[in-house]
């Protein structure tokens, strides 16, 4: 079973740049079966429910190697942010007009 190591993207509701953690997530080979009574998906694979969190990429890779887990590291793309202040919305020399 292959595991992927990645940094989850921050929520769209947050603008903070706090330290993000690395996640080791097991990928499942089968999608599971659908329970006929409730209609939910069920699986006998317990590893598909695990998400291990690490502070650094090196710690996640070291854990995978120590436990003989085949893994794949997925690097996240950095976001280019343009610093702006709230007062820029009401600037006199604004390029686009601001209306209600």
C-alpha positions as CSV (number, residue, x, y, z in Angstrom):
1,X,0.0,0.0,0.0
2,X,1.5,3.3,-1.1
3,X,1.4,6.3,1.2
4,X,1.6,9.9,0.2
5,X,3.3,12.6,2.2
6,X,2.1,16.2,1.6
7,X,1.2,19.5,3.3
8,X,-2.6,20.1,3.2
9,X,-3.6,23.4,1.8
10,X,-4.9,25.9,4.3
11,X,-8.6,26.6,4.5
12,X,-10.0,29.4,2.3
13,X,-11.4,31.0,5.4
14,X,-8.0,31.6,6.9
15,X,-5.4,34.1,5.9
16,X,-2.7,33.2,8.5
17,X,0.6,31.8,7.5
18,X,1.2,29.6,10.6
19,X,3.5,26.6,10.6
20,X,1.8,23.9,8.6
21,X,2.2,20.2,9.3
22,X,3.0,17.3,7.0
23,X,0.6,14.5,6.6
24,X,1.3,10.8,5.8
25,X,-1.8,9.4,4.3
26,X,-2.3,5.8,3.1
27,X,-4.0,5.5,-0.3
28,X,-6.5,2.7,-0.7
29,X,-6.4,0.2,-3.6
30,X,-10.1,-0.5,-3.5
31,X,-12.9,2.0,-3.1
32,X,-14.8,-0.3,-0.7
33,X,-18.4,-1.5,-0.9
34,X,-21.6,0.3,-0.4
35,X,-23.8,-0.7,2.5
36,X,-27.2,-1.6,1.2
37,X,-29.0,-0.6,4.4
38,X,-27.5,2.9,4.9
39,X,-26.0,3.6,1.5
40,X,-22.7,4.6,3.0
41,X,-19.4,3.3,1.9
42,X,-17.6,0.8,4.1
43,X,-14.2,-0.8,3.9
44,X,-12.2,-3.4,5.8
45,X,-9.0,-1.5,5.3
46,X,-8.3,0.4,8.5
47,X,-5.2,2.1,7.1
48,X,-7.4,4.2,4.8
49,X,-8.7,5.9,7.9
50,X,-5.3,7.0,9.2
51,X,-3.7,10.4,8.7
52,X,-0.4,10.7,10.6
53,X,0.7,14.3,11.2
54,X,4.4,15.3,11.5
55,X,6.1,18.6,12.1
56,X,8.7,18.2,9.4
57,X,9.0,16.5,6.0
58,X,12.1,14.7,7.3
59,X,10.2,13.2,10.2
60,X,7.5,11.9,7.9
61,X,10.0,10.3,5.5
62,X,12.0,8.8,8.4
63,X,8.8,7.2,9.8
64,X,7.9,5.8,6.4
65,X,11.4,4.3,5.9
66,X,11.6,2.9,9.5
67,X,8.3,1.1,9.0
68,X,9.0,0.0,5.4
69,X,6.1,1.9,4.0
70,X,6.5,2.8,0.3
71,X,5.8,6.5,0.0
72,X,5.6,9.4,-2.4
73,X,6.3,13.0,-1.4
74,X,4.1,15.6,-3.0
75,X,5.5,19.1,-2.8
76,X,2.9,21.9,-2.5
77,X,3.2,25.1,-4.6
78,X,3.9,28.3,-2.8
79,X,1.3,31.0,-3.0
80,X,2.4,34.4,-4.1
81,X,0.6,37.0,-1.9
82,X,0.3,40.6,-2.7
83,X,0.4,42.6,0.5
84,X,-2.5,45.1,0.8
85,X,-4.1,47.1,3.5
86,X,-7.7,47.8,4.0
87,X,-7.1,51.5,3.3
88,X,-6.1,50.6,-0.2
89,X,-9.7,49.9,-1.0
90,X,-10.5,53.6,-0.6
91,X,-7.3,55.1,-2.2
92,X,-7.8,58.2,-4.4
93,X,-5.5,56.8,-7.2
94,X,-7.2,53.5,-7.3
95,X,-7.1,51.9,-10.8
96,X,-10.7,50.5,-10.7
97,X,-13.6,52.4,-9.2
98,X,-14.9,51.1,-6.0
99,X,-18.7,51.1,-5.8
100,X,-21.3,49.5,-3.6
